[in-house]
Every structure is written in C-alpha cells, then in structure tokens.
Amino acid sequence: MPPNAVEAGVKDLRVHFIREAVTGTVPGNPAWLRYSDSIQNITESPNANVYQQRPVGNVDVTEFLKGPEDHQLEIVYELQNWFTSSGDAATDGLDRASDGALLNTHSYLSRQDIVSGGILSSGRRVYTVGKGGRIGSVGLAGDPNTGEPMKVTLGYTFEKMRSYEIAQPAAGGVITIVSDSAADSSQTVTVTNEAASSSETIALNGVTPVAGSTSFTDIDSLTLSAECTGDVSIKHTSVVICTILGKTSNGGYEGDIGIPALGSGSFQAALGSAYEFIVGSTIQRGSADLEGGATVRTFEINVNNNLDVNPRVDSRKRRIIEGTRAITAVASIFSEIGSHESFVQHIKAVEADLVWTTSSGSLTLTGSALTTMGGRSYESGQAVMTRGNTFTGKGLTIA
C-alpha cells in the first residue's frame, strides 16, 4: 500500500445533500447541493444496535442479532448561503412549518477517493449514503478574535445509512451482475460513470450472471430499482467491484438500494460566494445594544429540535419525529455595570427580541429572556470581567 493511501481529511472528499420530497427517498435525477466550499469536520456515526444474545447457562455471547437502526452525522462548515427555503442546509433545522414540523428531511452523499486497491491497483471510491435525515440540532457561532467565518454545526439523525466501496477499473470493460438468491429476477441495476456521461441498466436473472454491453472505465453509482432478497454482486470484467446487501443480510428486513443514480441530475459546483463573518454584525436586544453598550466577545445561537427516535415493528428503520424546539443564544460579554443590568433583567424575566444581523440577513429570538446569567467574578490581576449570558427565545424568525 502506498504510504499516503489512507482515509484522511486531506484526501479527495465530495459531500452533498438534497432535500427529500418523500422522507427516506432520494429524489429522481437529484440536484445535489453543497453545504459550503469550506467544510471543517464530518463525523459519520452509524449505529445498528447489535444485540448480544446471552441465554441462561452461557457465560459468553452466543449470537449477535440485528437491531433497530439510528445513525448520526455531525457536519461543521463555514457559512456562505443564507437561511432560505432553497439556501443553506441549516434552514431545515432552524425553521418550522405552520404545523410545527421541520421543513424538509435530507438525503446525504459523501465520496472519498482512495488511490490504492481497485482492479490492478487503480483505486477505490468509498461512499456514505444517508436517507431520511432530520436535523436535530443547529449551532451558529462566530469568534471576532480570528479571521474565521461564521461556523455552522449540524447534528443529524438518519433513518438509514450505508457505506459502499466501488473498486475502480484499470481499463474499459463491461459490467456483469448476479444475485445469490433465485428470487431476484424482477430488479435492475443502473450503472453510471462520473457525471453520468455513460449509463446502462441491466436486469437481474437470479443466480444466473447477466452481462451488459457498455464499456466503463470508471464507475460512480450502482443503483437497484428495488430491494433484493439476496446480495447482488457487481463485476467489472471478472472482478467483483461492489456488493449491495439484500434482505437476508439485513436480518430479513428491507434490502439496500445502493448509491443513488445521478440520471439527468447534477452535483452543485463550488459556490464561490462570500462567507459570513461575525465581525461587522450587530446584536441588539430590545431597543438597545446587548446590555446597553456591552462589548460582545463571542456569540452563538443554538437550536435543538429534541428529536424523538421510535422503534417500529415493520422495519429496522426507526421513525424519527421532531419534538419541542429549544432556542438559545450565548453571549460572552464585558461592560461597565452590565452585570447589574443583567441581574435586574434576570430577576424580572424581562422579555425582548434579540436580533443578530449580518451582511445577508438577521436571526431574531423573539420574546427572549435572560435565563442563565453569568455570575460576577472578581479576580486578582483581572483587567476585564467577562461573563457568559444565556438567552432563551420563545420563537425564531429568519429575515
């Protein structure tokens, strides 16, 4: 293995999302969107809740059983798009519809290119596919002490998440598909290359291999038309390059579909737009600056949608439902006698709109109250007493 052929944040990584019209289903001909041109961190955390069976009379585990799934994703990026219905992904975690539901669920797709392996060591592509993703938490933060743009932190829970590896061809060749179950004879596999400039759909014939007629020099998606009972092996020439698991491998429940086909869709190009910064923004509460002229050192807004993740008898996929919304803002501040003003407002539970205005728009915590006041702390050698105040809003307005 070459010394640099490892998974890492410095390797070629493609990350996109799309808003779902039907929860848990990638739209046809998807127009995949970017979170940002500058993604800082991605943590994909699958959880199949594997049950360890240990019957009476056994000191050790006797079997592992497949449990209900819930999968987590955290992604941190620097903000470019503002929060509109067709803009930044975080909009679907910040805003609510008139019935209290989140605006959209998301599908998620990442791809990392690995230079080792593949056919004749021509490389591999490793994909993560997430479906039915609800945004459970949104964090927006800025630090005027650095030149960094505002950062967005999204916390997702997905109904289903899968990882796939496609070994890349060393030269042109046709695709052959086969299932390990004779029951799989009505499904098809759609094969596409980079940007879907070449595509072919091949019909399964159970355990009998079926060859296509199109020559592929690279492969970027493999998609089943419907779930299969058995595992489906996809070969390039005579080498298995990918396997899509069927119902049997998934504990008798739904099988996997594979990597979504692009069809006539697209992957959004680099945004190229300006980033948002906290420097130059304004923060007001009521009719005055925060705490009557306080200097704000850091500021963040956090929204928690309190997702309720429920098991169900008909699927390993859990039903994810948004709950109450908790909206808070945390300000690190110092001022002349601001601690007195905070004390009074905290005791009286004074309500006022807290508005954070940037170059592109504003976020308002309507009817906010100072729910946690930073205490007075006088220390030897202290030049500035900095306090952290937490405000809780009754609602959130995006403009």
Long-range contacts (C-beta under 8 A, 24 or more apart in sequence): 1-116, 2-115, 2-116, 4-115, 5-114, 5-115, 5-116, 5-117, 7-112, 7-114, 7-126, 11-112, 11-113, 11-114, 12-112, 12-113, 13-42, 13-110, 13-111, 13-112, 13-113, 14-109, 14-110, 14-111, 14-112, 14-267, 15-39, 15-42, 15-75, 15-108, 15-109, 15-110, 16-108, 16-109, 16-110, 16-267, 16-268, 17-89, 17-106, 17-107, 17-108, 17-109, 17-133, 18-106, 18-107, 18-109, 19-92, 19-104, 19-105, 19-106, 20-104, 20-105, 20-106, 20-107, 20-131, 20-132, 23-105, 23-132, 23-159, 24-105, 24-131, 24-132, 24-159, 24-160, 24-317, 25-107, 25-131, 26-107, 26-131, 26-260, 27-107, 28-263, 28-265, 29-262, 29-263, 29-264, 29-265, 30-107, 30-260, 30-262, 30-263, 30-265, 31-265, 31-266, 31-268, 32-109, 32-265, 32-266, 32-267, 32-268, 33-89, 33-268, 34-268, 34-270, 34-271, 35-75, 35-77, 35-88, 35-89, 35-152, 35-154, 36-77, 36-78, 36-79, 36-80, 36-81, 36-152, 36-271, 37-78, 37-80, 37-270, 37-271, 37-272, 38-77, 38-78, 38-80, 38-149, 38-275, 39-75, 39-76, 39-77, 39-78, 40-76, 40-77, 40-78, 40-151, 41-74, 41-75, 41-76, 42-73, 42-74, 42-75, 42-76, 42-110, 43-72, 43-73, 43-74, 43-75, 44-71, 44-72, 44-73, 44-110, 44-128, 44-130, 44-161, 45-71, 45-72, 45-73, 45-74, 46-71, 46-161, 46-163, 47-71, 47-72, 48-316, 65-251, 66-250, 66-251, 66-253, 66-316, 67-316, 68-311, 68-312, 68-316, 68-317, 68-318, 69-159, 69-160, 69-161, 69-316, 69-317, 69-318, 70-157, 70-158, 70-159, 70-309, 70-318, 70-320, 71-130, 71-157, 71-158, 71-159, 71-160, 71-161, 72-155, 72-156, 72-157, 72-158, 73-108, 73-130, 73-133, 73-154, 73-155, 73-156, 73-158, 73-161, 74-153, 74-154, 74-155, 74-156, 75-153, 75-154, 75-156, 76-151, 76-152, 76-153, 76-154, 77-151, 77-152, 78-148, 78-149, 78-150, 78-151, 78-152, 78-275, 79-140, 79-149, 79-150, 79-151, 79-152, 79-275, 79-276, 80-149, 80-271, 80-273, 80-274, 80-275, 80-276, 81-271, 81-273, 82-276, 82-360, 82-361, 83-361, 83-363, 83-398, 84-398, 88-152, 89-135, 89-154, 90-135, 90-138, 90-140, 90-152, 90-154, 91-398, 92-135, 93-135, 93-136, 93-137, 93-138, 93-154, 93-303, 93-305, 94-138, 94-303, 94-363, 94-396, 94-398, 95-396, 95-398, 96-322, 96-325, 100-322, 101-322, 102-134, 102-135, 102-305, 102-322, 105-132, 105-133, 105-134, 106-130, 106-133, 106-134, 106-135, 106-156, 107-131, 107-132, 107-133, 107-260, 108-133, 108-156, 108-158, 108-161, 109-259, 109-260, 111-220, 117-167, 118-167, 118-168, 118-169, 118-170, 118-241, 119-167, 119-168, 119-169, 119-170, 119-236, 119-237, 119-239, 119-241, 120-170, 121-170, 122-167, 122-168, 122-169, 122-170, 123-167, 123-168, 124-165, 124-166, 124-167, 124-168, 125-165, 125-166, 125-168, 125-219, 125-220, 126-163, 126-164, 126-165, 127-163, 127-164, 127-165, 127-166, 127-259, 128-161, 128-162, 128-163, 129-161, 129-162, 129-163, 129-164, 129-258, 129-259, 129-260, 130-156, 130-158, 130-160, 130-161, 131-158, 131-159, 131-160, 131-161, 132-158, 132-159, 132-160, 132-317, 132-320, 133-157, 133-158, 133-159, 134-158, 134-305, 134-307, 134-320, 134-322, 135-305, 136-304, 136-305, 136-306, 136-307, 137-302, 137-303, 137-304, 137-305, 138-301, 138-302, 138-303, 139-300, 139-301, 139-302, 139-303, 140-300, 140-301, 140-302, 140-363, 141-298, 141-299, 141-300, 141-301, 142-277, 142-278, 142-279, 142-281, 142-298, 142-299, 142-300, 143-278, 143-298, 144-278, 144-279, 144-296, 144-297, 144-298, 145-297, 145-298, 149-275, 149-276, 149-277, 150-275, 150-276, 150-277, 150-278, 150-358, 157-307, 157-309, 157-320, 159-317, 159-318, 159-319, 159-320, 160-317, 162-256, 164-222, 164-242, 164-244, 164-258, 164-259, 165-242, 166-219, 166-220, 166-222, 166-241, 166-242, 166-259, 167-236, 167-239, 167-240, 167-241, 167-242, 168-218, 168-219, 168-241, 169-216, 169-217, 169-218, 169-219, 169-236, 169-237, 169-241, 171-217, 172-215, 172-216, 172-217, 173-215, 173-216, 173-236, 173-237, 174-211, 174-212, 174-213, 174-214, 174-215, 174-216, 174-236, 174-237, 175-200, 175-202, 175-211, 175-212, 175-214, 175-216, 175-219, 175-234, 175-235, 175-236, 176-209, 176-210, 176-211, 176-212, 176-234, 176-235, 176-238, 177-202, 177-204, 177-209, 177-210, 177-212, 177-232, 177-233, 177-234, 177-235, 178-204, 178-207, 178-208, 178-209, 178-210, 178-232, 178-233, 178-235, 179-204, 179-206, 179-207, 179-228, 179-229, 179-230, 179-231, 179-232, 179-233, 179-246, 180-207, 180-230, 180-231, 180-233, 180-246, 181-206, 181-207, 181-228, 181-229, 181-230, 181-231, 181-246, 181-248, 182-206, 182-207, 183-228, 183-229, 183-230, 184-228, 184-229, 184-230, 184-232, 184-246, 186-226, 187-224, 187-225, 187-226, 187-227, 187-228, 187-232, 188-224, 188-225, 189-222, 189-223, 189-224, 189-225, 189-232, 189-234, 189-244, 189-258, 190-221, 190-222, 190-223, 190-225, 190-261, 191-216, 191-219, 191-221, 191-222, 191-234, 192-219, 192-220, 192-221, 192-261, 192-262, 192-263, 193-217, 193-218, 193-219, 193-220, 194-218, 194-220, 195-220, 195-262, 195-267, 196-220, 196-221, 196-261, 196-262, 196-263, 196-264, 196-265, 199-261, 199-263, 204-228, 204-232, 209-235, 220-259, 220-262, 221-258, 221-259, 221-260, 221-261, 221-262, 222-258, 222-259, 223-257, 223-258, 223-259, 223-260, 223-261, 224-255, 224-256, 224-257, 224-258, 226-257, 227-254, 227-255, 227-256, 227-257, 228-255, 229-255, 250-316, 251-316, 253-315, 253-316, 254-315, 254-316, 254-317, 274-359, 276-358, 276-359, 276-360, 277-358, 277-359, 278-358, 280-358, 280-359, 281-356, 281-357, 281-358, 281-359, 282-355, 282-356, 282-357, 283-331, 283-354, 283-355, 283-356, 283-357, 284-354, 284-355, 284-357, 285-352, 285-353, 285-354, 285-355, 285-368, 285-391, 286-352, 286-353, 290-331, 290-333, 290-354, 291-333, 291-335, 291-338, 291-341, 291-342, 291-389, 292-335, 292-338, 292-341, 293-335, 293-336, 293-338, 294-331, 294-333, 294-334, 294-335, 294-338, 295-333, 295-334, 295-335, 296-331, 296-332, 296-333, 297-332, 297-333, 297-334, 297-386, 298-330, 298-331, 298-332, 299-329, 299-330, 299-331, 299-332, 299-356, 300-329, 300-330, 301-327, 301-328, 301-329, 301-356, 301-363, 301-365, 302-326, 302-327, 302-328, 302-329, 302-330, 303-327, 303-396, 325-396, 326-392, 327-365, 327-392, 327-393, 327-394, 327-395, 327-396, 328-365, 328-371, 328-390, 328-391, 328-392, 328-393, 329-354, 329-356, 329-365, 329-368, 329-390, 329-391, 329-393, 330-388, 330-389, 330-390, 330-391, 331-388, 331-389, 331-391, 332-386, 332-387, 332-388, 333-374, 333-386, 333-387, 333-388, 333-389, 334-384, 334-385, 334-386, 334-387, 338-387, 339-374, 339-376, 339-385, 339-387, 342-370, 342-373, 342-374, 342-387, 342-389, 343-373, 345-369, 345-370, 346-370, 346-371, 346-373, 351-394, 354-391, 354-393, 361-398, 361-399, 362-398, 362-399, 363-396, 363-397, 363-398, 363-399, 364-393, 364-396, 364-397, 364-398, 364-399, 365-391, 365-392, 365-393, 365-394, 365-395, 365-396, 366-393, 366-394, 366-395, 366-396, 366-397, 367-393, 367-394, 367-395, 368-392, 368-393, 368-394
